[in-house]
Amino acid sequence: MRHRHLQAALAALGLLASASNVQAQPFGVFDVRAAGMGGVGVATGARYATFNNPALLTTAEEQREWFLMAPGMGRQRGDPDDLKDNLAAFKQTANSLDASPTIANRDAALASLNAMGGDIYRESGNSTILLAIPSRLLSGAAYIHIYDWANARASVTGDNLSDPANPQYASRIEHRGAQVLENGITAAKSINGTGWRRQLALGLNVKFLFVEGYGYSEDVRDAKTGIDRNQYSSNAVFNLDIGVLKEFGVWKLGLMAKNLFSGNFEYGNTGDYFDITPQLRAGFAYQSRRTVFEFDLDLTRNQASGFDSATQMAALGVEFKPWRWLALRSGYQQNLTGTQAGTISLGLGVALGFLMFDIAGSHSKEQDGAHAQLAFQF
């Protein structure tokens, strides 16, 4: 039995290591606790193990406690270049030029066009229902999870406004996005061994993904920043996540490999593609009865979403429970590969008997986010 446990642990670590040289979509923040703590959760947070590290389901603090999240949701929006306002301003100047084709109105329309060249608008979100049954022996969970992201970019080129009475617009607003419906089950087990195998746990997500990719462009005169979800291509795939957790008393070390099987998906019918490929994240945490400090790091450089930049996130989160029924959270996340500013976050969790309610908010120069969930423990 011990040899089988050892082989399972080595196989899991081998799969984790094999993910280190590939690119993947951003790891994602899918639960309200992580959202309030800068995105951390690989080493602590048993209730949300499905999203961050399935091996966490075995942690002792959640022993014999069923947890139902119904629902959890979050949304992020960012318009750092003011594309939405610049597009509205251009439409107003273009309408003025149509009504009165003067040189002044033409110059105003040109100025509005040039003001939004290369601007990017982004939004993303998720919603989920999760039933988790943590235990020190054999843990399980089942979930339905929908997450999406989309962005728009202004491509300003080829316009001809030399004749104010007959302006020719060639500029476009380009759209890229995806939505993933994920159904899965989680299983986790502690390995009761000696030496390095003591307080070691393994976890696995088995999941089915229905992926829709969106991609198209619109004439600048009629365009919107929001995405039209009627223009898509779709695929269905099977995938796996695997996690490892090693505890050293109050110290925790976690590794999570997500989406072990690669998939390639098209943005609508554009001929452009995005990948869902392995992601690897590590977490190191201190956890006492009232306090959690955790540091998480992407060990892979993650592929950009649409027109965004690639990511490799480092995150630091803190949770403090002054009373058993109240959790105060804060965190910070920084992309190590780009020039984006860091993201700060705050969160609050309240547990009143069997009822739990959590909220979180995040802010950076690129985007703002809000998360909330209603949950029951029994």
LOTI-957383 format. One record per residue (C-alpha): residue number from 1; residue in one letter; chain; z, y, x. Coordinates in nm, 2 decimals. Layout:
N
n=NUM res=A chain=A c3=Z c2=Y c1=X
...
//
This chain:
378
n=1 res=M chain=A c3=0.00 c2=0.00 c1=0.00
n=2 res=R chain=A c3=0.09 c2=0.24 c1=0.28
n=3 res=H chain=A c3=-0.24 c2=0.17 c1=0.45
n=4 res=R chain=A c3=-0.43 c2=0.25 c1=0.13
n=5 res=H chain=A c3=-0.24 c2=0.58 c1=0.10
n=6 res=L chain=A c3=-0.32 c2=0.66 c1=0.46
n=7 res=Q chain=A c3=-0.69 c2=0.58 c1=0.41
n=8 res=A chain=A c3=-0.70 c2=0.79 c1=0.10
n=9 res=A chain=A c3=-0.54 c2=1.09 c1=0.28
n=10 res=L chain=A c3=-0.78 c2=1.06 c1=0.57
n=11 res=A chain=A c3=-1.08 c2=1.03 c1=0.34
n=12 res=A chain=A c3=-0.97 c2=1.34 c1=0.15
n=13 res=L chain=A c3=-0.92 c2=1.54 c1=0.47
n=14 res=G chain=A c3=-1.27 c2=1.43 c1=0.58
n=15 res=L chain=A c3=-1.42 c2=1.56 c1=0.27
n=16 res=L chain=A c3=-1.24 c2=1.89 c1=0.31
n=17 res=A chain=A c3=-1.37 c2=1.92 c1=0.67
n=18 res=S chain=A c3=-1.72 c2=1.84 c1=0.57
n=19 res=A chain=A c3=-1.73 c2=2.16 c1=0.35
n=20 res=S chain=A c3=-1.67 c2=2.40 c1=0.63
n=21 res=N chain=A c3=-2.03 c2=2.47 c1=0.74
n=22 res=V chain=A c3=-2.18 c2=2.55 c1=0.40
n=23 res=Q chain=A c3=-2.21 c2=2.85 c1=0.18
n=24 res=A chain=A c3=-2.09 c2=2.86 c1=-0.18
n=25 res=Q chain=A c3=-2.04 c2=3.10 c1=-0.47
n=26 res=P chain=A c3=-1.71 c2=3.30 c1=-0.45
n=27 res=F chain=A c3=-1.40 c2=3.09 c1=-0.50
n=28 res=G chain=A c3=-1.30 c2=3.28 c1=-0.81
n=29 res=V chain=A c3=-0.97 c2=3.38 c1=-0.96
n=30 res=F chain=A c3=-0.93 c2=3.19 c1=-1.29
n=31 res=D chain=A c3=-0.56 c2=3.20 c1=-1.38
n=32 res=V chain=A c3=-0.33 c2=3.49 c1=-1.46
n=33 res=R chain=A c3=-0.07 c2=3.40 c1=-1.20
n=34 res=A chain=A c3=-0.33 c2=3.41 c1=-0.92
n=35 res=A chain=A c3=-0.48 c2=3.73 c1=-1.07
n=36 res=G chain=A c3=-0.15 c2=3.91 c1=-1.03
n=37 res=M chain=A c3=-0.09 c2=3.77 c1=-0.68
n=38 res=G chain=A c3=-0.41 c2=3.88 c1=-0.51
n=39 res=G chain=A c3=-0.59 c2=3.55 c1=-0.58
n=40 res=V chain=A c3=-0.35 c2=3.31 c1=-0.41
n=41 res=G chain=A c3=-0.25 c2=2.97 c1=-0.55
n=42 res=V chain=A c3=-0.36 c2=2.69 c1=-0.32
n=43 res=A chain=A c3=0.00 c2=2.62 c1=-0.20
n=44 res=T chain=A c3=0.21 c2=2.71 c1=-0.51
n=45 res=G chain=A c3=0.18 c2=2.72 c1=-0.89
n=46 res=A chain=A c3=0.17 c2=2.37 c1=-1.04
n=47 res=R chain=A c3=0.08 c2=2.48 c1=-1.39
n=48 res=Y chain=A c3=-0.25 c2=2.62 c1=-1.26
n=49 res=A chain=A c3=-0.32 c2=2.34 c1=-1.02
n=50 res=T chain=A c3=-0.66 c2=2.25 c1=-1.18
n=51 res=F chain=A c3=-0.81 c2=2.58 c1=-1.07
n=52 res=N chain=A c3=-0.66 c2=2.62 c1=-0.72
n=53 res=N chain=A c3=-0.54 c2=2.28 c1=-0.59
n=54 res=P chain=A c3=-0.50 c2=1.97 c1=-0.82
n=55 res=A chain=A c3=-0.24 c2=1.82 c1=-0.58
n=56 res=L chain=A c3=0.00 c2=2.09 c1=-0.69
n=57 res=L chain=A c3=0.06 c2=1.91 c1=-1.02
n=58 res=T chain=A c3=0.30 c2=1.68 c1=-0.84
n=59 res=T chain=A c3=0.55 c2=1.95 c1=-0.73
n=60 res=A chain=A c3=0.91 c2=1.89 c1=-0.84
n=61 res=E chain=A c3=0.97 c2=2.22 c1=-1.01
n=62 res=E chain=A c3=0.73 c2=2.12 c1=-1.29
n=63 res=Q chain=A c3=0.86 c2=1.76 c1=-1.33
n=64 res=R chain=A c3=0.83 c2=1.62 c1=-1.69
n=65 res=E chain=A c3=0.72 c2=1.96 c1=-1.83
n=66 res=W chain=A c3=0.40 c2=1.98 c1=-2.04
n=67 res=F chain=A c3=0.21 c2=2.30 c1=-2.02
n=68 res=L chain=A c3=-0.06 c2=2.42 c1=-2.27
n=69 res=M chain=A c3=-0.26 c2=2.73 c1=-2.20
n=70 res=A chain=A c3=-0.43 c2=2.83 c1=-2.52
n=71 res=P chain=A c3=-0.60 c2=3.06 c1=-2.43
n=72 res=G chain=A c3=-0.62 c2=3.22 c1=-2.09
n=73 res=M chain=A c3=-0.88 c2=3.48 c1=-2.02
n=74 res=G chain=A c3=-0.99 c2=3.75 c1=-1.78
n=75 res=R chain=A c3=-1.25 c2=4.02 c1=-1.73
n=76 res=Q chain=A c3=-1.37 c2=4.23 c1=-1.43
n=77 res=R chain=A c3=-1.61 c2=4.52 c1=-1.44
n=78 res=G chain=A c3=-1.73 c2=4.74 c1=-1.15
n=79 res=D chain=A c3=-1.96 c2=5.03 c1=-1.13
n=80 res=P chain=A c3=-1.89 c2=5.20 c1=-0.79
n=81 res=D chain=A c3=-2.23 c2=5.36 c1=-0.78
n=82 res=D chain=A c3=-2.21 c2=5.50 c1=-1.14
n=83 res=L chain=A c3=-2.53 c2=5.31 c1=-1.23
n=84 res=K chain=A c3=-2.44 c2=5.32 c1=-1.60
n=85 res=D chain=A c3=-2.39 c2=5.70 c1=-1.61
n=86 res=N chain=A c3=-2.69 c2=5.76 c1=-1.38
n=87 res=L chain=A c3=-2.91 c2=5.55 c1=-1.61
n=88 res=A chain=A c3=-2.80 c2=5.74 c1=-1.91
n=89 res=A chain=A c3=-2.86 c2=6.07 c1=-1.73
n=90 res=F chain=A c3=-3.21 c2=5.96 c1=-1.64
n=91 res=K chain=A c3=-3.30 c2=5.86 c1=-1.99
n=92 res=Q chain=A c3=-3.18 c2=6.20 c1=-2.11
n=93 res=T chain=A c3=-3.40 c2=6.39 c1=-1.85
n=94 res=A chain=A c3=-3.70 c2=6.16 c1=-1.93
n=95 res=N chain=A c3=-3.66 c2=6.24 c1=-2.30
n=96 res=S chain=A c3=-3.65 c2=6.61 c1=-2.21
n=97 res=L chain=A c3=-3.97 c2=6.57 c1=-2.00
n=98 res=D chain=A c3=-4.14 c2=6.40 c1=-2.29
n=99 res=A chain=A c3=-4.04 c2=6.68 c1=-2.53
n=100 res=S chain=A c3=-4.13 c2=6.96 c1=-2.28
n=101 res=P chain=A c3=-4.35 c2=6.85 c1=-1.99
n=102 res=T chain=A c3=-4.26 c2=7.13 c1=-1.75
n=103 res=I chain=A c3=-4.22 c2=7.12 c1=-1.37
n=104 res=A chain=A c3=-3.85 c2=7.18 c1=-1.40
n=105 res=N chain=A c3=-3.80 c2=6.89 c1=-1.64
n=106 res=R chain=A c3=-4.02 c2=6.67 c1=-1.41
n=107 res=D chain=A c3=-3.81 c2=6.76 c1=-1.11
n=108 res=A chain=A c3=-3.49 c2=6.68 c1=-1.31
n=109 res=A chain=A c3=-3.63 c2=6.34 c1=-1.40
n=110 res=L chain=A c3=-3.73 c2=6.26 c1=-1.04
n=111 res=A chain=A c3=-3.38 c2=6.37 c1=-0.92
n=112 res=S chain=A c3=-3.22 c2=6.14 c1=-1.18
n=113 res=L chain=A c3=-3.44 c2=5.85 c1=-1.07
n=114 res=N chain=A c3=-3.36 c2=5.89 c1=-0.70
n=115 res=A chain=A c3=-2.99 c2=5.93 c1=-0.78
n=116 res=M chain=A c3=-2.97 c2=5.56 c1=-0.89
n=117 res=G chain=A c3=-3.19 c2=5.39 c1=-0.64
n=118 res=G chain=A c3=-3.02 c2=5.08 c1=-0.52
n=119 res=D chain=A c3=-2.71 c2=5.13 c1=-0.74
n=120 res=I chain=A c3=-2.54 c2=4.81 c1=-0.85
n=121 res=Y chain=A c3=-2.33 c2=4.73 c1=-1.17
n=122 res=R chain=A c3=-2.13 c2=4.41 c1=-1.19
n=123 res=E chain=A c3=-1.91 c2=4.22 c1=-1.44
n=124 res=S chain=A c3=-1.75 c2=3.88 c1=-1.46
n=125 res=G chain=A c3=-1.50 c2=3.69 c1=-1.67
n=126 res=N chain=A c3=-1.35 c2=3.36 c1=-1.77
n=127 res=S chain=A c3=-1.17 c2=3.19 c1=-2.06
n=128 res=T chain=A c3=-1.00 c2=2.85 c1=-2.06
n=129 res=I chain=A c3=-0.79 c2=2.60 c1=-2.25
n=130 res=L chain=A c3=-0.57 c2=2.38 c1=-2.04
n=131 res=L chain=A c3=-0.32 c2=2.10 c1=-2.10
n=132 res=A chain=A c3=-0.13 c2=2.00 c1=-1.78
n=133 res=I chain=A c3=0.13 c2=1.73 c1=-1.74
n=134 res=P chain=A c3=0.30 c2=1.77 c1=-1.40
n=135 res=S chain=A c3=0.51 c2=1.49 c1=-1.26
n=136 res=R chain=A c3=0.63 c2=1.36 c1=-0.93
n=137 res=L chain=A c3=0.48 c2=1.02 c1=-1.00
n=138 res=L chain=A c3=0.13 c2=1.05 c1=-1.16
n=139 res=S chain=A c3=0.02 c2=1.39 c1=-1.30
n=140 res=G chain=A c3=-0.27 c2=1.47 c1=-1.52
n=141 res=A chain=A c3=-0.45 c2=1.76 c1=-1.69
n=142 res=A chain=A c3=-0.75 c2=1.82 c1=-1.92
n=143 res=Y chain=A c3=-0.94 c2=2.15 c1=-1.96
n=144 res=I chain=A c3=-1.23 c2=2.34 c1=-2.09
n=145 res=H chain=A c3=-1.33 c2=2.64 c1=-1.88
n=146 res=I chain=A c3=-1.61 c2=2.90 c1=-1.92
n=147 res=Y chain=A c3=-1.67 c2=3.15 c1=-1.64
n=148 res=D chain=A c3=-1.96 c2=3.39 c1=-1.59
n=149 res=W chain=A c3=-2.08 c2=3.67 c1=-1.37
n=150 res=A chain=A c3=-2.37 c2=3.92 c1=-1.38
n=151 res=N chain=A c3=-2.49 c2=4.22 c1=-1.20
n=152 res=A chain=A c3=-2.77 c2=4.48 c1=-1.23
n=153 res=R chain=A c3=-2.95 c2=4.67 c1=-0.96
n=154 res=A chain=A c3=-3.18 c2=4.97 c1=-0.99
n=155 res=S chain=A c3=-3.51 c2=4.93 c1=-0.81
n=156 res=V chain=A c3=-3.66 c2=5.28 c1=-0.79
n=157 res=T chain=A c3=-4.01 c2=5.26 c1=-0.65
n=158 res=G chain=A c3=-4.38 c2=5.33 c1=-0.75
n=159 res=D chain=A c3=-4.32 c2=5.61 c1=-1.00
n=160 res=N chain=A c3=-4.59 c2=5.87 c1=-1.05
n=161 res=L chain=A c3=-4.47 c2=6.19 c1=-1.21
n=162 res=S chain=A c3=-4.74 c2=6.42 c1=-1.06
n=163 res=D chain=A c3=-4.86 c2=6.50 c1=-1.41
n=164 res=P chain=A c3=-4.56 c2=6.61 c1=-1.62
n=165 res=A chain=A c3=-4.75 c2=6.55 c1=-1.94
n=166 res=N chain=A c3=-4.82 c2=6.19 c1=-1.85
n=167 res=P chain=A c3=-4.54 c2=6.04 c1=-1.64
n=168 res=Q chain=A c3=-4.59 c2=5.69 c1=-1.51
n=169 res=Y chain=A c3=-4.26 c2=5.50 c1=-1.45
n=170 res=A chain=A c3=-4.27 c2=5.18 c1=-1.24
n=171 res=S chain=A c3=-3.90 c2=5.16 c1=-1.16
n=172 res=R chain=A c3=-3.70 c2=4.86 c1=-1.30
n=173 res=I chain=A c3=-3.35 c2=4.75 c1=-1.36
n=174 res=E chain=A c3=-3.31 c2=4.40 c1=-1.22
n=175 res=H chain=A c3=-3.06 c2=4.15 c1=-1.36
n=176 res=R chain=A c3=-2.91 c2=3.84 c1=-1.21
n=177 res=G chain=A c3=-2.62 c2=3.63 c1=-1.36
n=178 res=A chain=A c3=-2.48 c2=3.29 c1=-1.44
n=179 res=Q chain=A c3=-2.25 c2=3.12 c1=-1.69
n=180 res=V chain=A c3=-2.08 c2=2.79 c1=-1.63
n=181 res=L chain=A c3=-1.92 c2=2.57 c1=-1.89
n=182 res=E chain=A c3=-1.68 c2=2.33 c1=-1.71
n=183 res=N chain=A c3=-1.51 c2=2.03 c1=-1.88
n=184 res=G chain=A c3=-1.29 c2=1.82 c1=-1.67
n=185 res=I chain=A c3=-0.98 c2=1.61 c1=-1.61
n=186 res=T chain=A c3=-0.73 c2=1.63 c1=-1.32
n=187 res=A chain=A c3=-0.52 c2=1.36 c1=-1.16
n=188 res=A chain=A c3=-0.27 c2=1.39 c1=-0.88
n=189 res=K chain=A c3=-0.02 c2=1.16 c1=-0.71
n=190 res=S chain=A c3=0.25 c2=1.19 c1=-0.45
n=191 res=I chain=A c3=0.24 c2=0.96 c1=-0.14
n=192 res=N chain=A c3=0.59 c2=0.82 c1=-0.08
n=193 res=G chain=A c3=0.57 c2=0.75 c1=0.29
n=194 res=T chain=A c3=0.76 c2=0.82 c1=0.61
n=195 res=G chain=A c3=0.69 c2=1.06 c1=0.89
n=196 res=W chain=A c3=0.39 c2=1.29 c1=0.82
n=197 res=R chain=A c3=0.32 c2=1.12 c1=0.49
n=198 res=R chain=A c3=0.65 c2=1.23 c1=0.34
n=199 res=Q chain=A c3=0.61 c2=1.50 c1=0.07
n=200 res=L chain=A c3=0.23 c2=1.46 c1=0.08
n=201 res=A chain=A c3=0.02 c2=1.47 c1=-0.24
n=202 res=L chain=A c3=-0.34 c2=1.43 c1=-0.33
n=203 res=G chain=A c3=-0.52 c2=1.56 c1=-0.63
n=204 res=L chain=A c3=-0.87 c2=1.53 c1=-0.79
n=205 res=N chain=A c3=-1.07 c2=1.71 c1=-1.05
n=206 res=V chain=A c3=-1.35 c2=1.52 c1=-1.21
n=207 res=K chain=A c3=-1.58 c2=1.76 c1=-1.40
n=208 res=F chain=A c3=-1.90 c2=1.81 c1=-1.59
n=209 res=L chain=A c3=-2.08 c2=2.15 c1=-1.55
n=210 res=F chain=A c3=-2.33 c2=2.30 c1=-1.78
n=211 res=V chain=A c3=-2.49 c2=2.59 c1=-1.58
n=212 res=E chain=A c3=-2.70 c2=2.87 c1=-1.72
n=213 res=G chain=A c3=-2.88 c2=3.11 c1=-1.49
n=214 res=Y chain=A c3=-3.00 c2=3.45 c1=-1.60
n=215 res=G chain=A c3=-3.27 c2=3.66 c1=-1.44
n=216 res=Y chain=A c3=-3.52 c2=3.92 c1=-1.55
n=217 res=S chain=A c3=-3.60 c2=4.29 c1=-1.50
n=218 res=E chain=A c3=-3.65 c2=4.58 c1=-1.75
n=219 res=D chain=A c3=-3.85 c2=4.89 c1=-1.76
n=220 res=V chain=A c3=-3.62 c2=5.18 c1=-1.65
n=221 res=R chain=A c3=-3.69 c2=5.37 c1=-1.97
n=222 res=D chain=A c3=-3.55 c2=5.09 c1=-2.19
n=223 res=A chain=A c3=-3.30 c2=4.92 c1=-1.96
n=224 res=K chain=A c3=-2.93 c2=4.85 c1=-2.00
n=225 res=T chain=A c3=-2.67 c2=4.76 c1=-1.75
n=226 res=G chain=A c3=-2.54 c2=4.47 c1=-1.95
n=227 res=I chain=A c3=-2.72 c2=4.13 c1=-1.93
n=228 res=D chain=A c3=-2.93 c2=3.97 c1=-2.20
n=229 res=R chain=A c3=-2.81 c2=3.61 c1=-2.22
n=230 res=N chain=A c3=-3.11 c2=3.50 c1=-2.42
n=231 res=Q chain=A c3=-3.32 c2=3.49 c1=-2.10
n=232 res=Y chain=A c3=-3.19 c2=3.19 c1=-1.91
n=233 res=S chain=A c3=-3.26 c2=2.85 c1=-1.75
n=234 res=S chain=A c3=-3.00 c2=2.56 c1=-1.78
n=235 res=N chain=A c3=-2.89 c2=2.25 c1=-1.60
n=236 res=A chain=A c3=-2.61 c2=2.00 c1=-1.63
n=237 res=V chain=A c3=-2.44 c2=1.85 c1=-1.33
n=238 res=F chain=A c3=-2.14 c2=1.63 c1=-1.24
n=239 res=N chain=A c3=-1.90 c2=1.75 c1=-0.97
n=240 res=L chain=A c3=-1.56 c2=1.69 c1=-0.80
n=241 res=D chain=A c3=-1.28 c2=1.89 c1=-0.65
n=242 res=I chain=A c3=-1.02 c2=1.75 c1=-0.42
n=243 res=G chain=A c3=-0.69 c2=1.90 c1=-0.30
n=244 res=V chain=A c3=-0.41 c2=1.81 c1=-0.05
n=245 res=L chain=A c3=-0.06 c2=1.94 c1=-0.05
n=246 res=K chain=A c3=0.20 c2=1.90 c1=0.23
n=247 res=E chain=A c3=0.56 c2=2.02 c1=0.18
n=248 res=F chain=A c3=0.81 c2=2.10 c1=0.45
n=249 res=G chain=A c3=1.11 c2=2.18 c1=0.24
n=250 res=V chain=A c3=1.06 c2=2.54 c1=0.13
n=251 res=W chain=A c3=0.73 c2=2.57 c1=0.32
n=252 res=K chain=A c3=0.41 c2=2.45 c1=0.16
n=253 res=L chain=A c3=0.06 c2=2.39 c1=0.31
n=254 res=G chain=A c3=-0.24 c2=2.33 c1=0.08
n=255 res=L chain=A c3=-0.61 c2=2.26 c1=0.12
n=256 res=M chain=A c3=-0.86 c2=2.27 c1=-0.16
n=257 res=A chain=A c3=-1.23 c2=2.17 c1=-0.15
n=258 res=K chain=A c3=-1.42 c2=2.27 c1=-0.46
n=259 res=N chain=A c3=-1.76 c2=2.15 c1=-0.59
n=260 res=L chain=A c3=-1.81 c2=1.87 c1=-0.33
n=261 res=F chain=A c3=-2.17 c2=1.81 c1=-0.46
n=262 res=S chain=A c3=-2.42 c2=2.08 c1=-0.40
n=263 res=G chain=A c3=-2.65 c2=2.21 c1=-0.68
n=264 res=N chain=A c3=-2.94 c2=2.46 c1=-0.68
n=265 res=F chain=A c3=-3.00 c2=2.67 c1=-0.99
n=266 res=E chain=A c3=-3.27 c2=2.93 c1=-1.09
n=267 res=Y chain=A c3=-3.20 c2=3.28 c1=-1.22
n=268 res=G chain=A c3=-3.39 c2=3.24 c1=-1.55
n=269 res=N chain=A c3=-3.76 c2=3.21 c1=-1.46
n=270 res=T chain=A c3=-3.76 c2=3.45 c1=-1.17
n=271 res=G chain=A c3=-3.82 c2=3.20 c1=-0.89
n=272 res=D chain=A c3=-3.49 c2=3.32 c1=-0.73
n=273 res=Y chain=A c3=-3.21 c2=3.07 c1=-0.70
n=274 res=F chain=A c3=-2.84 c2=3.04 c1=-0.65
n=275 res=D chain=A c3=-2.63 c2=2.75 c1=-0.52
n=276 res=I chain=A c3=-2.31 c2=2.59 c1=-0.63
n=277 res=T chain=A c3=-2.20 c2=2.42 c1=-0.31
n=278 res=P chain=A c3=-1.87 c2=2.32 c1=-0.15
n=279 res=Q chain=A c3=-1.59 c2=2.58 c1=-0.10
n=280 res=L chain=A c3=-1.29 c2=2.53 c1=0.12
n=281 res=R chain=A c3=-0.97 c2=2.73 c1=0.10
n=282 res=A chain=A c3=-0.63 c2=2.69 c1=0.27
n=283 res=G chain=A c3=-0.29 c2=2.82 c1=0.16
n=284 res=F chain=A c3=0.04 c2=2.86 c1=0.33
n=285 res=A chain=A c3=0.35 c2=2.95 c1=0.14
n=286 res=Y chain=A c3=0.73 c2=3.00 c1=0.14
n=287 res=Q chain=A c3=0.89 c2=2.91 c1=-0.19
n=288 res=S chain=A c3=1.26 c2=2.94 c1=-0.28
n=289 res=R chain=A c3=1.43 c2=2.93 c1=-0.62
n=290 res=R chain=A c3=1.35 c2=3.29 c1=-0.70
n=291 res=T chain=A c3=1.08 c2=3.40 c1=-0.45
n=292 res=V chain=A c3=0.73 c2=3.30 c1=-0.34
n=293 res=F chain=A c3=0.53 c2=3.44 c1=-0.05
n=294 res=E chain=A c3=0.18 c2=3.29 c1=-0.01
n=295 res=F chain=A c3=-0.12 c2=3.36 c1=0.22
n=296 res=D chain=A c3=-0.46 c2=3.20 c1=0.13
n=297 res=L chain=A c3=-0.78 c2=3.21 c1=0.33
n=298 res=D chain=A c3=-1.14 c2=3.10 c1=0.26
n=299 res=L chain=A c3=-1.25 c2=2.87 c1=0.53
n=300 res=T chain=A c3=-1.61 c2=2.90 c1=0.42
n=301 res=R chain=A c3=-1.84 c2=3.21 c1=0.40
n=302 res=N chain=A c3=-1.93 c2=3.22 c1=0.04
n=303 res=Q chain=A c3=-2.28 c2=3.31 c1=-0.08
n=304 res=A chain=A c3=-2.33 c2=3.64 c1=-0.26
n=305 res=S chain=A c3=-2.35 c2=3.65 c1=-0.64
n=306 res=G chain=A c3=-2.68 c2=3.80 c1=-0.73
n=307 res=F chain=A c3=-2.72 c2=4.14 c1=-0.56
n=308 res=D chain=A c3=-2.36 c2=4.14 c1=-0.43
n=309 res=S chain=A c3=-2.24 c2=4.08 c1=-0.07
n=310 res=A chain=A c3=-2.12 c2=3.75 c1=0.07
n=311 res=T chain=A c3=-1.75 c2=3.69 c1=0.07
n=312 res=Q chain=A c3=-1.48 c2=3.53 c1=0.28
n=313 res=M chain=A c3=-1.15 c2=3.63 c1=0.12
n=314 res=A chain=A c3=-0.80 c2=3.66 c1=0.27
n=315 res=A chain=A c3=-0.52 c2=3.71 c1=0.02
n=316 res=L chain=A c3=-0.15 c2=3.77 c1=0.02
n=317 res=G chain=A c3=0.07 c2=3.73 c1=-0.29
n=318 res=V chain=A c3=0.43 c2=3.77 c1=-0.38
n=319 res=E chain=A c3=0.62 c2=3.64 c1=-0.69
n=320 res=F chain=A c3=0.98 c2=3.72 c1=-0.77
n=321 res=K chain=A c3=1.19 c2=3.58 c1=-1.05
n=322 res=P chain=A c3=1.51 c2=3.79 c1=-1.10
n=323 res=W chain=A c3=1.58 c2=3.57 c1=-1.40
n=324 res=R chain=A c3=1.44 c2=3.24 c1=-1.51
n=325 res=W chain=A c3=1.25 c2=3.39 c1=-1.79
n=326 res=L chain=A c3=1.08 c2=3.68 c1=-1.60
n=327 res=A chain=A c3=0.83 c2=3.67 c1=-1.31
n=328 res=L chain=A c3=0.71 c2=3.98 c1=-1.13
n=329 res=R chain=A c3=0.40 c2=3.95 c1=-0.92
n=330 res=S chain=A c3=0.20 c2=4.15 c1=-0.67
n=331 res=G chain=A c3=-0.08 c2=4.08 c1=-0.43
n=332 res=Y chain=A c3=-0.36 c2=4.21 c1=-0.21
n=333 res=Q chain=A c3=-0.71 c2=4.06 c1=-0.14
n=334 res=Q chain=A c3=-0.96 c2=4.16 c1=0.13
n=335 res=N chain=A c3=-1.32 c2=4.04 c1=0.20
n=336 res=L chain=A c3=-1.34 c2=3.97 c1=0.57
n=337 res=T chain=A c3=-1.72 c2=3.96 c1=0.58
n=338 res=G chain=A c3=-1.82 c2=4.29 c1=0.42
n=339 res=T chain=A c3=-1.74 c2=4.66 c1=0.40
n=340 res=Q chain=A c3=-1.57 c2=4.65 c1=0.06
n=341 res=A chain=A c3=-1.23 c2=4.80 c1=0.01
n=342 res=G chain=A c3=-0.94 c2=4.56 c1=-0.06
n=343 res=T chain=A c3=-0.81 c2=4.48 c1=-0.41
n=344 res=I chain=A c3=-0.45 c2=4.53 c1=-0.52
n=345 res=S chain=A c3=-0.30 c2=4.35 c1=-0.81
n=346 res=L chain=A c3=0.01 c2=4.34 c1=-1.02
n=347 res=G chain=A c3=0.13 c2=4.08 c1=-1.27
n=348 res=L chain=A c3=0.41 c2=4.00 c1=-1.52
n=349 res=G chain=A c3=0.51 c2=3.67 c1=-1.68
n=350 res=V chain=A c3=0.77 c2=3.62 c1=-1.96
n=351 res=A chain=A c3=0.90 c2=3.29 c1=-2.08
n=352 res=L chain=A c3=1.09 c2=3.28 c1=-2.41
n=353 res=G chain=A c3=1.19 c2=2.93 c1=-2.49
n=354 res=F chain=A c3=0.87 c2=2.73 c1=-2.53
n=355 res=L chain=A c3=0.65 c2=3.04 c1=-2.55
n=356 res=M chain=A c3=0.50 c2=3.21 c1=-2.24
n=357 res=F chain=A c3=0.30 c2=3.53 c1=-2.21
n=358 res=D chain=A c3=0.14 c2=3.65 c1=-1.88
n=359 res=I chain=A c3=-0.07 c2=3.96 c1=-1.79
n=360 res=A chain=A c3=-0.22 c2=4.09 c1=-1.47
n=361 res=G chain=A c3=-0.44 c2=4.37 c1=-1.35
n=362 res=S chain=A c3=-0.63 c2=4.44 c1=-1.04
n=363 res=H chain=A c3=-0.80 c2=4.75 c1=-0.89
n=364 res=S chain=A c3=-1.04 c2=4.83 c1=-0.60
n=365 res=K chain=A c3=-1.31 c2=5.09 c1=-0.54
n=366 res=E chain=A c3=-1.57 c2=4.83 c1=-0.65
n=367 res=Q chain=A c3=-1.42 c2=4.70 c1=-0.97
n=368 res=D chain=A c3=-1.12 c2=4.67 c1=-1.20
n=369 res=G chain=A c3=-0.99 c2=4.36 c1=-1.37
n=370 res=A chain=A c3=-0.75 c2=4.24 c1=-1.64
n=371 res=H chain=A c3=-0.61 c2=3.90 c1=-1.73
n=372 res=A chain=A c3=-0.39 c2=3.77 c1=-2.01
n=373 res=Q chain=A c3=-0.28 c2=3.43 c1=-2.14
n=374 res=L chain=A c3=-0.07 c2=3.27 c1=-2.41
n=375 res=A chain=A c3=0.09 c2=2.94 c1=-2.32
n=376 res=F chain=A c3=0.34 c2=2.69 c1=-2.44
n=377 res=Q chain=A c3=0.58 c2=2.46 c1=-2.24
n=378 res=F chain=A c3=0.74 c2=2.16 c1=-2.39
//
